[in-house]
Amino acid sequence: MACGIAAGPDATPEDAVEEMEACKPMSDHVDIGAQVSVAEPTVHEGGGDVDVALLDCGAKGSIISSLTERGADVHVLPYDATAEDVAAVDPDVLFVSNGPGDPENFVAAQAVVDEFAGDLPMAGICLGQQVITSALGGSTEKMAFGHRGVNQPVKDLRTDKVVMTTQNHGYTVDDTGPLEVTQVNVNDDTVEGLDSEELDVITRQYHPEANPGPHDSLGFFDEVLDLATSSRRLAAD
């Protein structure tokens, strides 16, 4: 949502309108990843046997801690990391983080997903779900208002269970491509969870680890590490 703020003793409504009209649409912020990503790779050790390559498109610290608390070593890579950068980590799973802006502007992350699709298990949260979907042939769209707040109800289509979630996003998945819809928003039926046993992919649109909560869906991170340690696709073969 564009806004204009005018401050000071001489501020006028016209000043605020001028500021608002100067706001670029979110889709025009093509360099937004550089403002929120690490500049250099960093490692957060969890002391386990699982290595996670996390593409930092604006990652929350709680995502990293949720993985390290479960024993994973998290290799945080810049948003514009290449397939070669990821291969150098030799990860067990690729994780695409949350972040701001239009997912279509994260072309480097999409290229990485495309490179490893079917060969490396993948997971994503929020923007990560959108990036993965786009890379695999699906599409995204800007929402009229977006989802904001800590009380967004999400229904799991496999169990019919509804959980409360925290969300903060203005884009959503429109065409899921090869991915199966597993969870939807109760209020508007938008996509909240995607899955592919064939490609070893699981994603969520909301933030399972959001603080202070709710934490109804923290088990998502256990599913991510299950992907890394026992590939469902290979097991099916």
Beta strands, then each sheet from edge to edge (+ up, - down):
strand 1: 42-44
strand 2: 50-56
strand 3: 72-78
strand 4: 93-96
strand 5: 122-125
strand 6: 139-156
strand 7: 162-175
strand 8: 180-185
strand 9: 191-196
strand 10: 201-204
sheet 1: 1+ 3- 2- 4- 5- 10- 9+ 8- 6+ 7-
end
